[in-house]
Amino acid sequence: MIRRNLVFLWTIAIFSCSPDTDSDLNNTGNNTIPFSVTALLKEYNNGNEGEYHTIDFMQGRKEPSNLFNITNSLGLESNASFRSNGEENLLVFKQGDGRGADAFYIMMDLDDNQVISGSYKDYFPNINDCFFDAGQIGWNKNRLFSFENYVCDNESLRLLMHNLVNSEVTEMPPLEKAFTGDTPHGILVTEDYFFVQYDDRSEEALDTYKEGLIVYDSSSLNEVFSYQIAGLKTTFVDGHDIFVATRPSKMEIIDLTTGNVKHSTTTFNYFLATDDKISNVSISDGKVAYVDNSMAIGIPAYFDFNENDSFTVDQEKYMAFFNRDTIDFDADVIIPQEFKIDLETMTFAVTYLRFSRGENVPKSSAIMFMDFEGNLLLDYEFPSFRFEAEKLLKR
C-alpha cells in the first residue's frame, strides 16, 4: 500500500515499457481520420478480468498510432475499473474495496504522461462514518473533487476538494437534504467546473421526487449554476456550455460563464431517454449530439435548436453497414459498442464487435468513422478480437 498522500509524477520513460508497437497497427486506407479520438479498450482474458489499452486516432492521419498497454505500465490490478468522472484526457482507475475509504485510485494524464495514485483516505483523511458512502474521485490536473453521502439519516451531501499542489483539503458548503449514489456520473469534473447531480430529499420534494444539479467554479469553488426540478432528465456538458433537459418537454443550452440561456425549446421529442446522468457530449452551434436508441441498434443523431428537430445519420447506409438491411441469414452480426460524435466535422466514430451468425464469441473488434451522409470514412480492426471498447475519448 502506498503511504498516505503519496503522489507520483512519472515521466515519459514509463511509456517505453509498452509491449505494443505501431507495427501492430493495420493501415486504414486512403481516407484520413476526421477528428481525434482515443479508444480505451479492455482485452478480456477470463471472465471479467482483463487488461486496459489505449489507441489513438489523430485527425488528418491515415492510420492509428500508440497502441499502449495501460494495465502493464501502471500496474493495475485485475479488478481495476475505469471511472468516467472528468476530462477525457484524464483517466481514473479504481481498484480495491469499491465503496470504502481504502479504495485505491490510479490516475493518468494522456497528454503529458503525469500519473498520480493513492487511496481515498490518502486524499480525504477526515473520514466520518456518517459522512461516507460513495467515495468517488474526479480530477482536473490540479485538484481532486469528491462527495460523501450523510448515510446516518440521508440529511446532506458533503463536497470535498483536495489541492494537489499544497495537499490542502477544503470542505465546501454541504448540500442539505441531498443524496446521490455510487454511479460513474454522480460527479463530473472539467478544467473549469465541478458538477454534482443528486436527488432532492427535502420534505417539499417528497411528492414530486425533485432532482438537483449544482455547478461550481473549480478554482474559486463558487457556485455558478444550480437546478432543482421534478423531472431533471439529461445533462450534457461541453466546455462552458451545459445542456439541460427536463420532463416532459423542456430543453436548454446555458452558457456557464454568464448564466444566460443560449437556446431553449419546448418539444415533445423524447430522444433523451438514454442517460439521466451528467456526461461529456458534443455541443456546437445550437446542436446537441446524442445516440438514438429507439431502434434495434443505437443511431448517431443530433438535436438542432435552430430547426427545433432531430436529425440522424442516413439510416439506409448506416443500417447497411451493420447488416441490418439484409435477409442473408449467413451475414455477420455486427454489434455497436461505444459512440463519439463530433458536430464540428459532422462525423462520428463507433466501435463494434463482429460475430459469425450463430456464434457468441466475436471474431473481430473494430472501429469505424462515418459522416452524417452515411459515407464510410475509415474502418479499422483492432489487433485482438478480445478487445471491447470501454470508452471513446475525444482529444
C-alpha positions as CSV (number, residue, x, y, z in Angstrom):
1,M,0.0,0.0,0.0
2,I,1.3,3.4,-0.9
3,R,1.9,5.8,2.0
4,R,-0.6,8.5,2.8
5,N,-0.6,11.5,0.4
6,L,1.9,9.9,-1.8
7,V,1.9,11.4,-5.3
8,F,3.9,10.0,-8.2
9,L,4.9,12.1,-11.2
10,W,6.2,9.6,-13.7
11,T,8.0,10.8,-16.9
12,I,7.6,9.7,-20.4
13,A,10.1,6.9,-19.7
14,I,7.4,4.8,-18.2
15,F,5.7,4.5,-21.6
16,S,8.7,3.0,-23.2
17,C,7.8,-0.2,-21.4
18,S,4.7,-0.8,-23.5
19,P,5.0,-4.1,-25.4
20,D,2.7,-2.8,-28.2
21,T,4.2,-1.1,-31.2
22,D,2.8,0.9,-34.2
23,S,3.9,-2.0,-36.4
24,D,1.0,-4.0,-35.0
25,L,-1.5,-1.5,-36.5
26,N,-3.2,-2.0,-39.8
27,N,-3.4,0.7,-42.5
28,T,-6.9,2.1,-42.6
29,G,-7.0,3.1,-46.3
30,N,-6.8,6.3,-48.3
31,N,-9.2,8.4,-46.2
32,T,-8.0,10.4,-43.2
33,I,-9.3,10.4,-39.6
34,P,-11.9,13.1,-39.4
35,F,-11.4,14.0,-35.7
36,S,-9.1,13.0,-32.9
37,V,-10.3,10.3,-30.6
38,T,-8.6,7.8,-28.2
39,A,-10.2,4.4,-27.8
40,L,-10.0,2.9,-24.3
41,L,-10.2,-0.8,-24.7
42,K,-10.2,-3.8,-22.3
43,E,-8.8,-7.1,-23.5
44,Y,-10.7,-9.7,-21.6
45,N,-8.9,-12.9,-20.7
46,N,-11.0,-14.8,-18.2
47,G,-14.4,-13.7,-17.0
48,N,-14.3,-10.0,-16.1
49,E,-10.5,-9.8,-15.8
50,G,-8.6,-8.1,-18.5
51,E,-6.0,-5.5,-19.4
52,Y,-6.7,-1.9,-20.4
53,H,-5.2,-0.5,-23.6
54,T,-5.5,2.8,-25.5
55,I,-5.0,3.5,-29.2
56,D,-5.0,7.0,-30.7
57,F,-6.8,8.1,-33.9
58,M,-5.5,11.5,-34.7
59,Q,-7.2,13.9,-37.0
60,G,-5.8,14.1,-40.5
61,R,-3.8,10.9,-40.3
62,K,-4.5,7.8,-42.3
63,E,-3.8,5.2,-39.6
64,P,-3.9,4.9,-35.8
65,S,-0.9,5.1,-33.5
66,N,0.3,4.4,-30.0
67,L,-1.3,1.1,-29.1
68,F,-0.5,1.2,-25.4
69,N,-1.0,-1.3,-22.6
70,I,-2.1,0.8,-19.6
71,T,-2.5,-2.2,-17.2
72,N,1.1,-3.3,-17.6
73,S,2.6,0.2,-17.3
74,L,0.5,1.4,-14.4
75,G,0.5,-2.0,-12.6
76,L,-3.3,-2.1,-12.5
77,E,-4.9,-5.0,-10.6
78,S,-7.2,-7.4,-12.4
79,N,-10.2,-5.9,-10.6
80,A,-9.4,-2.3,-11.7
81,S,-12.3,-0.4,-13.2
82,F,-12.4,2.8,-15.3
83,R,-14.2,5.7,-13.9
84,S,-15.5,8.3,-16.4
85,N,-15.6,11.2,-13.9
86,G,-13.9,14.1,-15.8
87,E,-11.9,15.4,-18.7
88,E,-11.4,12.9,-21.4
89,N,-7.6,13.1,-21.4
90,L,-7.5,12.3,-17.7
91,L,-8.1,8.6,-17.0
92,V,-9.2,7.5,-13.5
93,F,-9.0,3.8,-12.5
94,K,-10.4,2.5,-9.2
95,Q,-9.3,-0.8,-7.6
96,G,-9.6,-2.5,-4.2
97,D,-12.7,-2.0,-2.0
98,G,-15.2,-0.5,-4.3
99,R,-17.0,1.6,-1.7
100,G,-14.5,2.0,1.2
101,A,-12.1,4.7,2.2
102,D,-9.3,2.3,1.3
103,A,-10.4,2.2,-2.4
104,F,-7.3,2.9,-4.4
105,Y,-7.1,5.3,-7.4
106,I,-4.5,5.4,-10.2
107,M,-4.9,8.4,-12.5
108,M,-3.1,9.2,-15.7
109,D,-2.9,12.2,-18.0
110,L,-2.8,11.0,-21.6
111,D,-1.3,14.3,-22.8
112,D,1.8,14.8,-20.6
113,N,2.1,11.3,-19.0
114,Q,1.6,12.5,-15.5
115,V,0.5,9.8,-13.1
116,I,-0.8,10.2,-9.5
117,S,-2.0,7.5,-7.2
118,G,-3.4,7.0,-3.7
119,S,-6.3,5.7,-1.6
120,Y,-9.4,7.7,-1.0
121,K,-8.3,8.4,2.6
122,D,-4.9,9.5,1.4
123,Y,-6.6,12.5,-0.2
124,F,-9.6,12.9,2.1
125,P,-8.3,11.7,5.5
126,N,-11.1,13.2,7.6
127,I,-13.3,10.1,7.3
128,N,-16.6,10.2,9.2
129,D,-18.8,7.1,9.5
130,C,-21.9,9.2,8.9
131,F,-20.3,11.1,6.1
132,F,-19.3,8.3,3.8
133,D,-20.9,6.2,1.1
134,A,-19.6,6.7,-2.4
135,G,-16.1,7.9,-2.3
136,Q,-15.9,8.9,-5.9
137,I,-13.0,11.0,-7.2
138,G,-12.7,13.3,-10.2
139,W,-9.7,15.4,-11.1
140,N,-8.6,18.3,-13.4
141,K,-4.8,18.2,-13.0
142,N,-4.5,20.5,-10.0
143,R,-7.4,19.4,-7.9
144,L,-9.3,16.3,-6.8
145,F,-13.1,16.5,-6.1
146,S,-15.4,14.1,-4.3
147,F,-18.7,13.8,-2.5
148,E,-19.8,11.9,0.6
149,N,-23.4,11.0,1.5
150,Y,-24.6,11.5,5.0
151,V,-25.7,7.9,5.5
152,C,-26.9,8.1,9.0
153,D,-30.2,9.8,8.0
154,N,-29.6,11.0,4.4
155,E,-29.7,14.6,5.5
156,S,-26.9,16.2,3.4
157,L,-24.2,15.7,0.9
158,R,-20.6,16.7,1.8
159,L,-18.5,18.1,-1.1
160,L,-14.7,18.0,-0.8
161,M,-11.7,19.3,-2.8
162,H,-8.0,18.2,-2.4
163,N,-5.4,20.7,-3.8
164,L,-2.7,18.5,-5.3
165,V,-0.2,21.5,-5.2
166,N,-0.3,22.0,-1.5
167,S,-2.3,19.0,-0.2
168,E,-4.9,21.2,1.4
169,V,-8.4,19.8,1.8
170,T,-11.3,22.1,1.5
171,E,-14.8,21.1,2.7
172,M,-17.4,23.0,0.6
173,P,-20.8,24.1,1.9
174,P,-22.9,20.9,2.2
175,L,-26.0,20.3,0.1
176,E,-28.8,19.9,2.6
177,K,-31.4,17.2,2.1
178,A,-29.4,15.8,-0.8
179,F,-28.3,12.3,-1.7
180,T,-26.5,10.6,-4.6
181,G,-25.5,7.0,-5.2
182,D,-22.2,5.4,-6.2
183,T,-22.6,5.9,-10.0
184,P,-19.9,6.8,-12.6
185,H,-21.6,10.1,-13.4
186,G,-22.7,11.2,-9.9
187,I,-20.0,13.8,-10.3
188,L,-18.1,15.2,-13.3
189,V,-15.0,17.5,-13.2
190,T,-13.8,19.6,-16.1
191,E,-10.9,22.1,-16.3
192,D,-13.2,24.9,-15.1
193,Y,-16.1,23.2,-13.3
194,F,-17.2,20.7,-10.7
195,F,-20.7,19.2,-11.3
196,V,-22.8,17.2,-8.9
197,Q,-26.2,15.7,-9.8
198,Y,-28.3,14.4,-6.8
199,D,-31.7,13.5,-5.5
200,D,-33.6,16.2,-3.5
201,R,-34.6,14.7,-0.2
202,S,-36.3,17.7,1.2
203,E,-39.9,17.4,2.6
204,E,-41.4,19.6,-0.2
205,A,-39.8,17.3,-2.8
206,L,-41.2,14.0,-1.5
207,D,-44.3,14.1,-3.6
208,T,-42.6,15.3,-6.8
209,Y,-39.2,13.5,-6.5
210,K,-37.1,16.5,-7.3
211,E,-33.7,16.1,-8.7
212,G,-30.8,18.6,-8.4
213,L,-27.8,19.8,-10.3
214,I,-25.2,22.1,-8.9
215,V,-22.1,23.5,-10.7
216,Y,-19.1,25.1,-9.0
217,D,-16.1,27.0,-10.4
218,S,-13.3,24.6,-9.9
219,S,-10.8,27.3,-8.9
220,S,-12.8,29.6,-6.7
221,L,-15.3,26.9,-5.6
222,N,-18.1,29.5,-6.0
223,E,-21.5,28.2,-7.2
224,V,-22.1,29.2,-10.8
225,F,-25.3,27.3,-11.6
226,S,-27.9,25.2,-9.9
227,Y,-31.1,23.5,-10.9
228,Q,-33.8,21.8,-8.7
229,I,-36.8,20.4,-10.5
230,A,-39.1,17.4,-10.7
231,G,-38.1,15.7,-13.9
232,L,-34.4,16.6,-14.5
233,K,-33.7,14.2,-17.2
234,T,-30.5,14.7,-19.0
235,T,-27.4,16.9,-18.6
236,F,-24.7,17.2,-21.2
237,V,-21.5,19.3,-20.9
238,D,-19.1,20.7,-23.5
239,G,-16.6,23.3,-22.4
240,H,-18.6,26.2,-21.0
241,D,-21.9,25.1,-22.4
242,I,-24.3,22.9,-20.4
243,F,-27.4,21.3,-21.9
244,V,-30.3,20.5,-19.5
245,A,-33.5,18.6,-20.4
246,T,-36.4,18.3,-18.1
247,R,-39.5,16.2,-18.3
248,P,-41.8,16.4,-20.1
249,S,-40.5,18.7,-22.8
250,K,-38.1,21.5,-22.0
251,M,-34.6,21.7,-23.2
252,E,-32.0,24.5,-22.8
253,I,-28.3,25.2,-23.6
254,I,-26.9,27.6,-21.0
255,D,-23.6,29.5,-21.0
256,L,-22.0,28.8,-17.7
257,T,-19.7,31.9,-17.9
258,T,-22.7,34.2,-17.9
259,G,-25.6,32.1,-16.7
260,N,-27.6,33.1,-19.8
261,V,-29.8,30.8,-21.8
262,K,-28.3,30.5,-25.3
263,H,-31.0,28.2,-26.7
264,S,-34.3,27.0,-25.4
265,T,-37.2,25.0,-26.7
266,T,-40.3,23.1,-25.7
267,T,-40.7,20.0,-27.7
268,F,-42.2,16.5,-27.3
269,N,-39.1,14.9,-28.8
270,Y,-38.2,12.1,-26.5
271,F,-34.7,11.4,-27.8
272,L,-33.3,11.9,-24.3
273,A,-34.3,8.6,-22.8
274,T,-30.8,7.3,-23.0
275,D,-29.0,8.8,-20.0
276,D,-30.1,10.6,-16.9
277,K,-26.6,11.3,-15.6
278,I,-24.3,14.1,-16.5
279,S,-21.8,13.4,-19.2
280,N,-19.4,14.9,-21.8
281,V,-21.2,15.3,-25.1
282,S,-20.6,17.5,-28.2
283,I,-22.5,20.8,-28.2
284,S,-21.9,23.1,-31.2
285,D,-23.8,26.0,-32.9
286,G,-27.1,25.2,-31.2
287,K,-26.7,21.4,-31.9
288,V,-26.5,18.7,-29.3
289,A,-25.2,15.2,-30.1
290,Y,-26.9,12.1,-28.8
291,V,-27.5,8.4,-29.7
292,D,-31.0,7.4,-30.7
293,N,-31.7,4.1,-29.0
294,S,-35.3,3.8,-30.3
295,M,-34.2,1.3,-33.0
296,A,-32.6,-2.2,-32.6
297,I,-29.2,-0.5,-32.5
298,G,-28.0,2.9,-31.5
299,I,-28.1,5.5,-34.2
300,P,-25.9,8.7,-34.1
301,A,-28.1,11.8,-34.1
302,Y,-28.3,15.4,-33.1
303,F,-30.9,17.9,-32.0
304,D,-30.8,21.3,-33.7
305,F,-32.4,24.1,-31.7
306,N,-32.5,26.3,-34.8
307,E,-34.7,23.8,-36.6
308,N,-36.4,22.5,-33.4
309,D,-35.9,19.0,-34.7
310,S,-33.7,15.9,-34.5
311,F,-31.6,14.6,-37.3
312,T,-29.9,11.2,-37.7
313,V,-27.2,9.7,-40.0
314,D,-28.5,8.4,-43.3
315,Q,-30.2,5.3,-41.9
316,E,-30.2,3.3,-45.1
317,K,-26.4,3.4,-45.4
318,Y,-25.8,3.1,-41.7
319,M,-28.0,0.1,-41.3
320,A,-26.4,-1.5,-44.3
321,F,-23.0,-1.3,-42.6
322,F,-24.4,-3.2,-39.6
323,N,-26.1,-5.8,-41.9
324,R,-29.4,-4.7,-40.6
325,D,-31.0,-4.3,-44.1
326,T,-30.3,-7.8,-45.3
327,I,-32.2,-11.1,-45.2
328,D,-29.0,-13.0,-45.8
329,F,-29.0,-15.5,-42.8
330,D,-25.3,-16.1,-43.3
331,A,-24.4,-12.4,-42.9
332,D,-22.2,-11.4,-39.9
333,V,-23.9,-9.9,-36.9
334,I,-22.3,-6.5,-36.1
335,I,-23.0,-5.0,-32.7
336,P,-22.1,-1.4,-31.9
337,Q,-20.5,-0.6,-28.6
338,E,-19.3,2.9,-27.9
339,F,-20.1,6.2,-29.8
340,K,-18.4,9.5,-30.1
341,I,-20.0,12.3,-32.2
342,D,-18.1,15.4,-33.5
343,L,-20.5,18.1,-34.5
344,E,-17.8,20.4,-35.8
345,T,-16.9,18.0,-38.6
346,M,-20.4,16.3,-38.7
347,T,-18.8,12.9,-38.3
348,F,-18.8,10.2,-35.7
349,A,-16.9,7.1,-34.5
350,V,-18.4,3.8,-33.5
351,T,-16.6,0.8,-32.0
352,Y,-18.2,-2.6,-32.8
353,L,-17.9,-6.4,-32.4
354,R,-18.4,-8.7,-35.4
355,F,-19.9,-12.2,-34.9
356,S,-20.4,-15.0,-37.3
357,R,-24.0,-15.9,-37.4
358,G,-24.9,-18.3,-34.6
359,E,-21.7,-17.7,-32.6
360,N,-21.4,-16.0,-29.2
361,V,-17.7,-15.2,-29.4
362,P,-16.7,-12.3,-31.6
363,K,-14.4,-12.9,-34.4
364,S,-13.2,-9.3,-34.6
365,S,-13.4,-6.0,-32.8
366,A,-13.1,-2.7,-34.7
367,I,-13.9,1.0,-35.0
368,M,-15.4,2.8,-37.9
369,F,-15.7,6.5,-38.8
370,M,-18.7,7.8,-40.8
371,D,-20.2,11.1,-41.7
372,F,-23.9,12.0,-41.3
373,E,-24.5,11.4,-45.0
374,G,-23.6,7.8,-44.4
375,N,-20.3,7.8,-46.1
376,L,-17.8,5.3,-44.5
377,L,-14.6,7.2,-43.9
378,L,-12.4,4.7,-42.1
379,D,-12.8,1.1,-40.8
380,Y,-10.1,-0.3,-38.6
381,E,-9.9,-3.7,-37.0
382,F,-8.3,-3.9,-33.6
383,P,-5.3,-6.3,-33.2
384,S,-7.3,-8.6,-30.9
385,F,-10.9,-9.8,-31.1
386,R,-10.9,-9.8,-27.3
387,F,-10.8,-6.0,-27.3
388,E,-14.0,-4.5,-26.1
389,A,-14.4,-0.7,-26.0
390,E,-14.8,0.8,-22.6
391,K,-15.0,4.4,-23.8
392,L,-14.2,6.7,-26.8
393,L,-12.4,9.8,-25.6
394,K,-12.4,12.9,-27.7
395,R,-9.0,14.5,-27.8
